[in-house]
Amino acid sequence: MATAAPAMKTAAKERIPMSSLRRTARVAGGLYLLTFISSIPAVFLLAPVLDNPDFIIGSGNDTSVLLGCLLDLINALACIGTAIALFPVVKRQNESVALGFVASRMMEAAIIVVGVVSLLSIVTLRQDLAGAVGGDTAALVTTGQSLVATRDWTFLLGPDLMAGINALLLGSLMYRSRLVPRVIPLMGLVGGPLLITASIAILFGASSLALITAVPVALWEFSLGVYLVVKGFKPSPITTGMSVPAIPTPIVVSKESK
C-alpha cells in the first residue's frame, strides 16, 4: 500500500507587489506636494533679508529668516526625494532620460542649498559684526547685498531654469508611459520650454518673465503630486511586471512508502 505525503514549497517570483507600486506613487506625490508646502512660506519668511539692504546692520529677531532657510533645505531634500522615488518606475520607459531627470533634480537641490548658505552667512555677519565698535557698516551692507545677489541667481538657475529642464525630462517620460493622464505632463512639456527660455532671457538682462512662465510648470508639478497621492499610477505596459502580486508557485514533493 502506497501513501503520498505532499510537502508544499513556494518559490516567489521576482515581482514587486501592487502595494509597493501604490506606495511609491504616494511617496513621490507627497514629496512633490512637500516642495510647495515648504517653498511658498519660505518666500514670505525670507522677505526681510531679501528686500531690506540694511538687514545685515540692523537688529532684531532672525527667526523668520532661519525658518525660511530651513524650509528651503526641506524643499531641496524633497526635490531629491521625488527623483529617487520615481526613478525605479520611469526608468522602465527610458533609463537614460530617467537618469537625466535624477541628475537635474539633484542639480536643482544643490543650487537651492547654495542660496540657503548665502542667506545664513548674512545672519551670521549680522549677529557677529553688526553694531560692533569701529565696524565698517558700508562694507557690511555691500557684503550683504552681494550675498543676496548670490541667492537671487541661485533662485533663477535652480527653481526656474532647472525646474523647466525637469519638466521636460519627467514630462516626456510620463506622457509616453501614460502613468498619469496625458493632460498633466502636457502642462510640463509646454511650460518647460517657456520657463527655460524666460530664465535664459533674464540671464542676459531681459525683463522678469519667469513668474508668468513658471505657472504652467507649477501647475504640472502640483497636479502630478495630487494625482499620485489620490490615484497612484495608471495601468501601463511599463508597470505590468511591477503591478502583479507575486503568486506562490507550489512545488509538490511526494514521498512513497510501501
Contacts in CASP RR format, 6 or more apart in sequence:
PFRMAT RR
TARGET T0000
AUTHOR 0000-0000-0000
METHOD contacts of the structure
MODEL  1
MATAAPAMKTAAKERIPMSSLRRTARVAGGLYLLTFISSIPAVFLLAPVL
DNPDFIIGSGNDTSVLLGCLLDLINALACIGTAIALFPVVKRQNESVALG
FVASRMMEAAIIVVGVVSLLSIVTLRQDLAGAVGGDTAALVTTGQSLVAT
RDWTFLLGPDLMAGINALLLGSLMYRSRLVPRVIPLMGLVGGPLLITASI
AILFGASSLALITAVPVALWEFSLGVYLVVKGFKPSPITTGMSVPAIPTP
IVVSKESK
1 258 0 8 1.000
2 256 0 8 1.000
2 257 0 8 1.000
2 258 0 8 1.000
3 256 0 8 1.000
3 257 0 8 1.000
4 254 0 8 1.000
4 255 0 8 1.000
4 256 0 8 1.000
5 254 0 8 1.000
5 255 0 8 1.000
6 252 0 8 1.000
6 253 0 8 1.000
6 254 0 8 1.000
7 252 0 8 1.000
7 253 0 8 1.000
7 255 0 8 1.000
8 250 0 8 1.000
8 251 0 8 1.000
8 252 0 8 1.000
9 250 0 8 1.000
9 251 0 8 1.000
9 253 0 8 1.000
10 248 0 8 1.000
10 249 0 8 1.000
10 250 0 8 1.000
10 251 0 8 1.000
11 248 0 8 1.000
11 249 0 8 1.000
11 251 0 8 1.000
12 246 0 8 1.000
12 248 0 8 1.000
12 249 0 8 1.000
13 246 0 8 1.000
13 247 0 8 1.000
13 249 0 8 1.000
15 241 0 8 1.000
15 242 0 8 1.000
15 244 0 8 1.000
15 245 0 8 1.000
15 246 0 8 1.000
16 241 0 8 1.000
16 242 0 8 1.000
16 243 0 8 1.000
17 245 0 8 1.000
17 246 0 8 1.000
18 243 0 8 1.000
18 244 0 8 1.000
18 245 0 8 1.000
20 242 0 8 1.000
21 89 0 8 1.000
21 233 0 8 1.000
21 239 0 8 1.000
21 242 0 8 1.000
21 243 0 8 1.000
22 232 0 8 1.000
22 233 0 8 1.000
24 85 0 8 1.000
24 86 0 8 1.000
24 88 0 8 1.000
24 89 0 8 1.000
24 233 0 8 1.000
25 228 0 8 1.000
25 229 0 8 1.000
25 231 0 8 1.000
25 232 0 8 1.000
25 233 0 8 1.000
26 228 0 8 1.000
26 229 0 8 1.000
26 232 0 8 1.000
27 85 0 8 1.000
28 81 0 8 1.000
28 82 0 8 1.000
28 85 0 8 1.000
28 86 0 8 1.000
28 225 0 8 1.000
28 228 0 8 1.000
29 82 0 8 1.000
29 85 0 8 1.000
29 224 0 8 1.000
29 225 0 8 1.000
29 226 0 8 1.000
29 227 0 8 1.000
29 228 0 8 1.000
29 229 0 8 1.000
30 225 0 8 1.000
30 228 0 8 1.000
30 229 0 8 1.000
31 78 0 8 1.000
31 81 0 8 1.000
31 82 0 8 1.000
31 85 0 8 1.000
32 78 0 8 1.000
32 82 0 8 1.000
32 221 0 8 1.000
32 222 0 8 1.000
32 224 0 8 1.000
32 225 0 8 1.000
32 228 0 8 1.000
33 222 0 8 1.000
33 225 0 8 1.000
33 226 0 8 1.000
33 229 0 8 1.000
34 74 0 8 1.000
34 75 0 8 1.000
34 78 0 8 1.000
35 75 0 8 1.000
35 78 0 8 1.000
35 79 0 8 1.000
35 82 0 8 1.000
35 221 0 8 1.000
36 221 0 8 1.000
36 222 0 8 1.000
38 71 0 8 1.000
38 72 0 8 1.000
38 74 0 8 1.000
38 75 0 8 1.000
38 78 0 8 1.000
39 71 0 8 1.000
39 72 0 8 1.000
39 75 0 8 1.000
39 159 0 8 1.000
41 68 0 8 1.000
41 71 0 8 1.000
42 68 0 8 1.000
42 69 0 8 1.000
42 71 0 8 1.000
42 72 0 8 1.000
42 75 0 8 1.000
45 64 0 8 1.000
45 65 0 8 1.000
45 67 0 8 1.000
45 68 0 8 1.000
45 71 0 8 1.000
46 64 0 8 1.000
46 65 0 8 1.000
46 68 0 8 1.000
46 69 0 8 1.000
46 72 0 8 1.000
46 119 0 8 1.000
48 55 0 8 1.000
48 64 0 8 1.000
48 65 0 8 1.000
49 55 0 8 1.000
49 65 0 8 1.000
49 119 0 8 1.000
49 122 0 8 1.000
49 123 0 8 1.000
49 148 0 8 1.000
50 148 0 8 1.000
50 151 0 8 1.000
50 152 0 8 1.000
53 141 0 8 1.000
53 144 0 8 1.000
53 145 0 8 1.000
53 148 0 8 1.000
54 141 0 8 1.000
55 122 0 8 1.000
55 126 0 8 1.000
55 144 0 8 1.000
56 122 0 8 1.000
56 125 0 8 1.000
56 126 0 8 1.000
56 130 0 8 1.000
56 140 0 8 1.000
56 141 0 8 1.000
56 143 0 8 1.000
56 144 0 8 1.000
57 126 0 8 1.000
57 130 0 8 1.000
57 131 0 8 1.000
57 137 0 8 1.000
57 140 0 8 1.000
57 141 0 8 1.000
58 126 0 8 1.000
58 130 0 8 1.000
58 131 0 8 1.000
59 130 0 8 1.000
59 131 0 8 1.000
62 123 0 8 1.000
62 126 0 8 1.000
62 127 0 8 1.000
65 119 0 8 1.000
65 122 0 8 1.000
65 123 0 8 1.000
66 120 0 8 1.000
66 123 0 8 1.000
69 116 0 8 1.000
69 119 0 8 1.000
69 120 0 8 1.000
69 123 0 8 1.000
72 112 0 8 1.000
72 115 0 8 1.000
72 116 0 8 1.000
73 112 0 8 1.000
73 113 0 8 1.000
73 116 0 8 1.000
75 112 0 8 1.000
76 108 0 8 1.000
76 109 0 8 1.000
76 110 0 8 1.000
76 112 0 8 1.000
76 113 0 8 1.000
76 116 0 8 1.000
77 109 0 8 1.000
79 105 0 8 1.000
79 106 0 8 1.000
79 108 0 8 1.000
79 109 0 8 1.000
79 112 0 8 1.000
80 105 0 8 1.000
80 106 0 8 1.000
80 109 0 8 1.000
81 105 0 8 1.000
82 105 0 8 1.000
83 101 0 8 1.000
83 102 0 8 1.000
83 105 0 8 1.000
83 106 0 8 1.000
84 102 0 8 1.000
86 98 0 8 1.000
86 101 0 8 1.000
86 170 0 8 1.000
87 98 0 8 1.000
87 99 0 8 1.000
87 101 0 8 1.000
87 102 0 8 1.000
89 179 0 8 1.000
89 233 0 8 1.000
89 238 0 8 1.000
89 239 0 8 1.000
89 242 0 8 1.000
90 97 0 8 1.000
90 98 0 8 1.000
90 101 0 8 1.000
90 170 0 8 1.000
90 173 0 8 1.000
90 174 0 8 1.000
90 177 0 8 1.000
90 179 0 8 1.000
90 238 0 8 1.000
91 98 0 8 1.000
91 99 0 8 1.000
92 177 0 8 1.000
92 238 0 8 1.000
92 239 0 8 1.000
92 242 0 8 1.000
93 173 0 8 1.000
93 176 0 8 1.000
93 177 0 8 1.000
93 238 0 8 1.000
94 172 0 8 1.000
94 173 0 8 1.000
94 176 0 8 1.000
97 169 0 8 1.000
97 172 0 8 1.000
97 173 0 8 1.000
98 173 0 8 1.000
100 169 0 8 1.000
101 166 0 8 1.000
101 169 0 8 1.000
101 170 0 8 1.000
101 173 0 8 1.000
104 162 0 8 1.000
104 165 0 8 1.000
104 166 0 8 1.000
104 169 0 8 1.000
105 162 0 8 1.000
105 166 0 8 1.000
107 158 0 8 1.000
107 162 0 8 1.000
108 158 0 8 1.000
108 159 0 8 1.000
108 162 0 8 1.000
108 163 0 8 1.000
108 166 0 8 1.000
111 154 0 8 1.000
111 157 0 8 1.000
111 158 0 8 1.000
111 162 0 8 1.000
112 154 0 8 1.000
112 158 0 8 1.000
112 159 0 8 1.000
114 150 0 8 1.000
114 154 0 8 1.000
115 150 0 8 1.000
115 151 0 8 1.000
115 154 0 8 1.000
115 155 0 8 1.000
118 147 0 8 1.000
118 148 0 8 1.000
118 150 0 8 1.000
118 151 0 8 1.000
118 154 0 8 1.000
119 147 0 8 1.000
119 148 0 8 1.000
119 151 0 8 1.000
121 147 0 8 1.000
122 144 0 8 1.000
122 147 0 8 1.000
122 148 0 8 1.000
125 140 0 8 1.000
125 143 0 8 1.000
125 144 0 8 1.000
129 135 0 8 1.000
129 140 0 8 1.000
130 137 0 8 1.000
130 140 0 8 1.000
131 137 0 8 1.000
156 199 0 8 1.000
156 202 0 8 1.000
156 203 0 8 1.000
156 210 0 8 1.000
157 199 0 8 1.000
160 195 0 8 1.000
160 198 0 8 1.000
160 199 0 8 1.000
160 202 0 8 1.000
160 210 0 8 1.000
160 214 0 8 1.000
161 195 0 8 1.000
161 196 0 8 1.000
161 199 0 8 1.000
161 200 0 8 1.000
163 192 0 8 1.000
163 195 0 8 1.000
163 214 0 8 1.000
163 217 0 8 1.000
163 221 0 8 1.000
164 188 0 8 1.000
164 191 0 8 1.000
164 192 0 8 1.000
164 193 0 8 1.000
164 195 0 8 1.000
164 196 0 8 1.000
164 199 0 8 1.000
164 217 0 8 1.000
165 192 0 8 1.000
165 196 0 8 1.000
167 188 0 8 1.000
167 189 0 8 1.000
167 191 0 8 1.000
167 192 0 8 1.000
167 195 0 8 1.000
167 217 0 8 1.000
167 220 0 8 1.000
167 221 0 8 1.000
168 188 0 8 1.000
168 189 0 8 1.000
168 192 0 8 1.000
168 193 0 8 1.000
168 196 0 8 1.000
170 185 0 8 1.000
171 185 0 8 1.000
171 188 0 8 1.000
171 189 0 8 1.000
171 220 0 8 1.000
172 185 0 8 1.000
172 189 0 8 1.000
173 185 0 8 1.000
174 180 0 8 1.000
174 184 0 8 1.000
174 185 0 8 1.000
174 224 0 8 1.000
175 182 0 8 1.000
175 185 0 8 1.000
175 186 0 8 1.000
175 189 0 8 1.000
177 236 0 8 1.000
177 237 0 8 1.000
177 238 0 8 1.000
178 234 0 8 1.000
178 236 0 8 1.000
179 233 0 8 1.000
179 234 0 8 1.000
179 236 0 8 1.000
179 238 0 8 1.000
179 239 0 8 1.000
180 224 0 8 1.000
180 227 0 8 1.000
180 228 0 8 1.000
180 231 0 8 1.000
180 233 0 8 1.000
180 234 0 8 1.000
181 227 0 8 1.000
181 234 0 8 1.000
184 220 0 8 1.000
184 223 0 8 1.000
184 224 0 8 1.000
184 227 0 8 1.000
185 220 0 8 1.000
185 224 0 8 1.000
187 216 0 8 1.000
187 217 0 8 1.000
187 219 0 8 1.000
187 220 0 8 1.000
187 223 0 8 1.000
188 216 0 8 1.000
188 217 0 8 1.000
188 220 0 8 1.000
190 216 0 8 1.000
191 213 0 8 1.000
191 216 0 8 1.000
191 217 0 8 1.000
191 220 0 8 1.000
192 216 0 8 1.000
192 217 0 8 1.000
194 213 0 8 1.000
194 216 0 8 1.000
195 210 0 8 1.000
195 213 0 8 1.000
195 214 0 8 1.000
195 216 0 8 1.000
195 217 0 8 1.000
197 213 0 8 1.000
198 206 0 8 1.000
198 209 0 8 1.000
198 210 0 8 1.000
198 212 0 8 1.000
198 213 0 8 1.000
198 214 0 8 1.000
199 210 0 8 1.000
201 209 0 8 1.000
202 208 0 8 1.000
202 209 0 8 1.000
202 210 0 8 1.000
233 239 0 8 1.000
235 243 0 8 1.000
END
